[in-house]
Amino acid sequence: RKPKLMVLMVQYEVAKRICAKPPNMNLLALSVQAYGRPKFIRKVSKKYFSPPPKVDSAVIKMSGIRNYELGKTEKILKLARLAFQQKRKMLRHSLKNYNLPKKYLKKRPQELSLENWREIVNSKYRSRKYR
């Protein structure tokens, strides 16, 4: 059985990255959000640990854990991985070998939500290499 809810304590900076939203998305956030809804609960100071670590921690809650169609999720993450390799570039440059919906051509990968990536994959994008 898959879990319905997870509560995790991770490094504070990692928690911020996992819970990021556009225009500050990253590949880690996209990967985690493909399977559930992360929510930042609270920061936990390093002073509450013995011995104290060098960094603060944070508690995050993962709810709505779902098992999306793995094939589509893998396609989303594969395409996003390519785009995030050149995250400062617009998608029309970083994914120039793909036919993308026009509304995304001038966007950068960190500006797109998981739903935007789903829309791209569902739009029957295809590589121009294989025409």
C-alpha positions as CSV (number, residue, x, y, z in Angstrom):
1,R,0.0,0.0,0.0
2,K,1.2,3.5,-0.8
3,P,1.4,6.1,1.9
4,K,-1.3,8.8,2.0
5,L,0.7,11.3,3.9
6,M,4.4,11.8,4.8
7,V,5.9,14.2,7.3
8,L,9.6,14.7,6.8
9,M,12.4,16.7,8.4
10,V,15.0,17.9,5.9
11,Q,17.6,20.6,5.7
12,Y,15.9,24.0,5.5
13,E,17.3,24.9,2.1
14,V,16.2,21.6,0.7
15,A,12.7,22.1,2.0
16,K,12.5,25.6,0.4
17,R,13.6,24.0,-3.0
18,I,11.1,21.2,-2.7
19,C,8.2,23.6,-2.0
20,A,9.1,26.1,-4.7
21,K,6.5,27.5,-7.0
22,P,6.9,29.3,-10.4
23,P,8.8,31.5,-11.1
24,N,11.3,29.7,-8.8
25,M,10.7,26.1,-9.8
26,N,13.6,23.7,-10.0
27,L,14.0,20.1,-11.1
28,L,13.8,18.8,-7.5
29,A,10.5,20.6,-6.9
30,L,9.1,19.3,-10.1
31,S,10.1,15.8,-9.4
32,V,8.6,15.8,-5.9
33,Q,5.4,17.6,-7.0
34,A,4.9,15.0,-9.7
35,Y,3.9,12.6,-6.9
36,G,2.4,14.7,-4.2
37,R,1.7,18.1,-2.7
38,P,4.6,19.3,-0.5
39,K,3.8,21.9,2.1
40,F,6.3,23.8,4.3
41,I,5.2,23.4,7.9
42,R,7.9,25.1,10.0
43,K,11.6,25.9,10.3
44,V,13.5,24.1,13.1
45,S,16.5,25.9,14.4
46,K,19.8,24.0,14.7
47,K,19.9,25.0,18.4
48,Y,17.3,22.3,19.2
49,F,19.7,19.5,18.3
50,S,22.6,18.1,20.3
51,P,25.2,18.4,19.0
52,P,23.9,21.2,16.9
53,P,24.3,20.7,13.1
54,K,25.7,23.5,10.9
55,V,22.4,24.2,9.2
56,D,18.7,24.7,10.2
57,S,16.1,22.0,9.4
58,A,12.5,22.2,8.3
59,V,9.4,20.1,8.6
60,I,7.5,19.5,5.4
61,K,4.3,17.5,4.8
62,M,3.6,15.5,1.6
63,S,-0.1,15.0,1.1
64,G,-2.1,13.9,-1.9
65,I,0.4,11.3,-2.8
66,R,-0.6,9.9,-6.1
67,N,0.7,7.4,-8.5
68,Y,0.4,9.1,-11.9
69,E,0.7,7.2,-15.0
70,L,4.4,6.5,-14.8
71,G,5.0,6.8,-18.6
72,K,3.8,10.4,-18.7
73,T,5.6,11.4,-15.5
74,E,8.8,10.0,-16.9
75,K,8.3,12.0,-20.1
76,I,7.7,15.1,-18.1
77,L,10.8,14.7,-16.0
78,K,13.0,13.7,-19.0
79,L,11.9,16.8,-21.0
80,A,12.3,19.1,-17.9
81,R,15.7,17.6,-17.2
82,L,16.8,18.7,-20.7
83,A,15.4,22.2,-20.2
84,F,16.9,22.7,-16.7
85,Q,20.4,21.8,-18.0
86,Q,20.2,25.3,-19.6
87,K,17.8,26.9,-17.1
88,R,18.7,30.5,-18.0
89,K,17.7,30.0,-21.6
90,M,14.2,30.2,-23.0
91,L,12.6,26.9,-23.9
92,R,12.7,27.9,-27.6
93,H,16.5,27.6,-27.2
94,S,17.0,24.9,-24.7
95,L,14.4,22.6,-26.3
96,K,14.9,23.8,-29.9
97,N,14.7,20.3,-31.3
98,Y,11.1,20.0,-30.0
99,N,7.8,21.4,-31.3
100,L,6.4,23.1,-28.2
101,P,3.1,25.0,-27.8
102,K,3.8,28.7,-28.8
103,K,2.8,30.1,-25.4
104,Y,5.8,28.3,-23.8
105,L,8.5,29.3,-26.3
106,K,9.6,32.4,-24.5
107,K,9.4,30.9,-21.0
108,R,12.3,29.6,-18.9
109,P,12.0,26.2,-17.2
110,Q,11.8,27.7,-13.7
111,E,8.7,29.7,-14.7
112,L,6.6,26.5,-15.5
113,S,4.4,24.6,-13.1
114,L,3.9,20.9,-13.1
115,E,0.6,21.5,-14.9
116,N,2.4,23.4,-17.6
117,W,4.8,20.5,-18.1
118,R,1.9,18.1,-18.3
119,E,0.2,20.3,-20.9
120,I,3.4,20.3,-23.0
121,V,3.7,16.5,-22.9
122,N,0.0,16.1,-23.6
123,S,0.2,18.5,-26.6
124,K,2.0,15.8,-28.5
125,Y,5.3,17.7,-28.6
126,R,7.8,15.8,-30.7
127,S,11.4,16.0,-31.4
128,R,12.2,17.6,-34.8
129,K,15.1,15.1,-35.1
130,Y,12.7,12.3,-35.7
131,R,10.5,13.8,-38.4
